[in-house]
Amino acid sequence: MLSYRHGFHAGNFADVLKHCVQMEIIAYLQKKDTPFDYIDTHAGAGLYSLGSDMARKNSEFMTGIGRLFNHSDLPGLRSYLQLVAALNAEKGLKLYPGSPLIAAELLRPQDKAWLFELHPADAEHLRKNLARRRQCQVREEDGFKGLSALLPTRSRRALVLIDPPYEQKDDYQRVVDALKLIHRKMPNAVTALWYPVVERHRIDGLEKQLGSSGIRNIQLFELGVRADEAGHGMTSAGMIVVNPPWTLRSQMDALLPPLAAELSADGDSHYRCDTLVAE
């Protein structure tokens, strides 16, 4: 259960999509002065060395940030690339931030972060990487189980990021249960659910369950590097957003076509911008 380490995948095309969506939602929530809570159910280590043995094993970052850093001028990527560049003070791309560090870089004094990570080594790295961030609470426990105690948050505003590894097949059901829990306990929360496309039928089933869940206002954004095919790992990845900012759809409509073309491995663009359930 604890074999997954995000260090093997940090900075890949799936991270690009996840972190762009994450940053857009945080920026929207911060248009109001009132505080909000950021909750990350599978936080990881927070910061990754792209020169490590782990990152270099498959060099997945070359399918994402490696292609974009110092090479892309897409307007929709500007804030994201500036944040990554700020963490790489020396010339060249050496470090990549995970979602908890991105959140920590963006949070205001009145905002809080609740970061769950079950893997002991990654939880320890996360504590060290965020040691001076008093707003950030690291919890070495199952994020799915930790959600119930946190909701509703005192601020009554929240972004919940859910991105399990899906190595355990029951994660596909656990994410649906988590979205139902959030909807029941804090129906106004923004929830961003990451998913990989390895077996398309599992994503079809996930969409069907959400469509009949009773949850309203659900959008889906997907980015792929090649067409679906069996036996060749992850071909696409997506973000399902409940209660998305009203600006998010237009931003993704503008960003995903050129981004998909830039990252494509087979010369074709693979992306989706869909409304799964209307308001």
C-alpha positions in Angstrom: 0.0 0.0 0.0 3.0 2.3 0.6 5.0 1.5 -2.6 3.9 4.7 -4.5 6.4 7.6 -4.5 5.6 10.7 -6.5 9.3 11.4 -7.0 9.2 9.0 -10.0 6.5 11.1 -11.7 7.2 14.7 -10.5 6.8 17.3 -13.2 5.3 15.1 -15.8 2.4 16.3 -18.0 -0.2 15.2 -15.4 1.5 17.4 -12.9 1.4 20.4 -15.3 -2.4 20.0 -15.6 -3.0 19.4 -11.9 -0.9 22.4 -10.8 -2.3 24.8 -13.4 -5.8 24.0 -12.2 -4.8 24.2 -8.6 -3.3 27.6 -9.0 -6.3 29.0 -10.9 -8.6 27.9 -8.2 -6.5 29.3 -5.4 -6.2 32.6 -7.3 -10.0 32.8 -7.6 -10.6 32.0 -3.9 -8.1 34.8 -3.0 -10.2 37.4 -4.8 -12.0 37.7 -1.5 -10.2 38.8 1.6 -11.9 36.2 3.8 -9.7 33.1 4.6 -10.0 29.7 3.1 -8.6 26.3 3.9 -6.5 24.2 1.5 -6.8 20.4 2.1 -4.4 18.0 0.3 -5.3 14.3 0.9 -2.2 12.8 -0.8 0.4 15.5 -0.4 3.6 13.7 -1.1 7.1 15.2 -0.2 6.4 18.7 -1.4 9.6 19.3 -3.3 11.4 17.0 -5.7 14.9 16.9 -7.2 14.8 16.3 -10.9 18.4 15.1 -10.7 17.6 12.3 -8.3 17.8 8.6 -9.2 14.0 8.5 -8.6 13.2 11.2 -11.1 15.8 10.1 -13.6 14.6 6.5 -13.7 12.0 7.2 -16.4 12.6 11.0 -16.7 8.8 11.6 -16.8 9.4 15.3 -16.2 10.6 15.5 -19.8 7.0 14.9 -20.9 5.9 18.0 -18.9 7.9 20.8 -17.2 11.0 19.7 -19.1 9.4 20.7 -22.4 7.9 23.9 -21.1 10.5 25.4 -18.8 12.3 28.3 -20.8 10.5 27.1 -23.9 6.8 27.9 -23.6 5.2 31.3 -24.1 1.6 30.2 -23.5 -0.2 33.0 -21.5 -2.1 30.5 -19.4 1.2 29.0 -18.1 2.8 32.3 -17.1 2.1 32.2 -13.3 2.8 28.5 -13.1 6.2 28.7 -14.9 7.1 31.8 -12.8 6.5 29.9 -9.6 8.6 26.9 -10.8 11.4 29.3 -11.9 11.4 31.1 -8.5 12.3 27.8 -6.8 15.2 27.3 -9.2 17.4 30.2 -8.3 20.4 28.8 -10.2 20.3 28.5 -13.9 18.5 25.4 -15.2 15.6 23.2 -14.1 16.6 21.2 -11.0 13.7 21.3 -8.6 10.0 20.8 -9.0 7.3 21.7 -6.4 4.5 19.4 -5.4 1.0 20.6 -4.8 1.5 21.3 -1.0 4.5 23.5 -1.7 2.7 25.3 -4.5 -0.2 26.0 -2.1 2.3 27.1 0.6 3.9 29.6 -1.8 0.5 31.1 -2.6 -1.3 31.2 0.7 -2.0 34.5 2.5 -1.5 35.0 6.3 -5.2 34.3 6.9 -5.3 31.0 4.9 -4.5 27.5 6.3 -3.3 24.3 4.7 -4.0 20.7 6.0 -1.6 18.2 4.3 -2.1 14.5 4.6 0.7 12.0 3.6 0.7 8.4 4.7 4.1 7.3 3.5 6.5 7.9 6.5 9.5 9.0 4.4 7.5 11.4 2.3 5.7 12.8 5.4 9.1 13.5 6.9 10.4 15.2 3.8 7.1 17.2 3.7 7.6 18.4 7.3 11.2 19.5 6.5 10.2 21.3 3.3 7.5 23.2 5.1 9.2 23.6 8.4 8.9 27.4 8.4 5.3 27.5 7.1 3.2 28.0 10.3 0.0 27.9 8.3 0.7 24.4 7.1 -0.3 21.4 9.2 1.3 18.1 8.1 -0.5 14.9 9.2 1.0 11.5 8.7 -2.3 9.7 8.1 -4.8 8.5 5.5 -6.2 11.6 3.9 -9.5 9.9 3.0 -10.1 9.3 6.7 -8.8 12.7 7.8 -11.3 14.6 5.6 -14.3 13.8 7.8 -12.9 15.4 10.9 -11.9 18.6 9.1 -15.1 19.4 7.4 -16.8 21.8 7.5 -13.8 24.1 8.0 -14.0 27.0 10.4 -13.5 29.4 7.5 -16.5 27.9 5.6 -14.4 28.1 2.4 -12.1 25.4 1.1 -10.3 23.8 -1.7 -9.9 20.1 -1.4 -7.3 18.4 -3.7 -7.6 14.7 -4.0 -4.9 12.9 -6.0 -4.4 9.3 -4.9 -2.0 7.0 -6.8 -4.8 4.6 -7.8 -2.4 1.7 -7.3 -5.2 0.1 -5.2 -8.2 -0.4 -7.4 -10.6 0.5 -4.6 -9.2 4.1 -4.9 -11.6 4.6 -7.8 -14.5 4.0 -5.3 -12.9 5.8 -2.4 -12.6 9.0 -4.5 -16.4 8.9 -5.2 -17.1 8.3 -1.5 -14.9 11.2 -0.7 -16.7 13.6 -3.0 -20.0 12.5 -1.6 -18.7 13.1 1.9 -17.5 16.6 1.0 -20.8 17.4 -0.6 -22.7 16.3 2.4 -20.5 18.1 5.0 -19.5 21.2 3.1 -21.5 21.5 -0.1 -19.9 24.8 -1.1 -16.3 23.5 -1.0 -14.3 23.5 -4.3 -13.0 19.9 -4.8 -10.4 19.1 -7.4 -10.0 15.4 -8.1 -7.0 14.1 -10.2 -7.3 10.9 -12.2 -4.9 9.0 -14.5 -6.1 7.4 -17.8 -4.5 3.9 -17.8 -7.6 1.9 -18.4 -10.3 4.2 -20.0 -13.2 2.0 -18.8 -12.3 2.9 -15.2 -12.7 6.6 -16.0 -15.9 6.0 -17.8 -17.2 4.3 -14.7 -16.0 7.1 -12.5 -17.8 9.7 -14.6 -21.0 7.6 -14.6 -20.9 7.3 -10.8 -20.5 11.1 -10.4 -23.2 11.7 -12.8 -25.7 9.8 -10.7 -24.3 11.0 -7.3 -26.6 13.9 -6.8 -23.7 16.3 -6.8 -24.2 19.3 -9.1 -21.8 21.6 -10.9 -19.0 19.3 -12.0 -16.5 20.0 -14.8 -13.8 17.8 -16.3 -10.5 18.9 -17.9 -8.2 16.2 -19.4 -4.8 16.4 -21.0 -3.2 13.6 -23.0 0.1 13.0 -24.7 -1.1 10.2 -26.9 -4.3 8.3 -27.8 -5.7 5.7 -25.4 -4.0 2.3 -25.8 -3.7 -0.8 -23.6 -0.5 -1.8 -21.9 1.5 1.4 -22.3 1.0 3.2 -19.0 -0.8 6.5 -18.6 -1.8 8.2 -21.8 -3.8 11.0 -20.3 -4.7 12.6 -17.0 -7.5 14.7 -15.9 -9.0 17.0 -13.2 -12.6 16.7 -12.1 -13.7 19.9 -10.4 -16.8 20.3 -8.2 -18.0 23.9 -7.7 -15.4 25.2 -10.1 -14.7 29.0 -10.3 -16.9 30.4 -13.0 -13.7 31.5 -14.8 -12.1 28.1 -14.9 -13.8 26.7 -18.0 -12.9 29.6 -20.2 -9.3 29.5 -19.0 -9.0 25.8 -19.7 -10.7 26.1 -23.1 -8.0 28.6 -24.0 -5.0 26.7 -22.5 -5.6 23.0 -23.2 -5.6 23.0 -27.0 -2.2 24.6 -27.4 -0.8 22.9 -24.4 -1.9 19.5 -25.7 -0.3 20.2 -29.0 3.0 21.3 -27.3 3.2 18.1 -25.1 1.9 15.6 -27.6 4.1 12.5 -28.2 2.3 11.4 -31.4 1.7 14.7 -33.2 -2.0 14.8 -32.3 -3.7 16.9 -29.6 -5.6 15.0 -26.9 -7.7 17.0 -24.5 -11.2 17.4 -23.1 -13.1 20.3 -21.5 -16.5 19.0 -20.5 -19.4 19.7 -18.1 -20.2 16.4 -16.4 -23.1 17.8 -14.4 -24.6 21.2 -14.8 -25.3 23.6 -11.9 
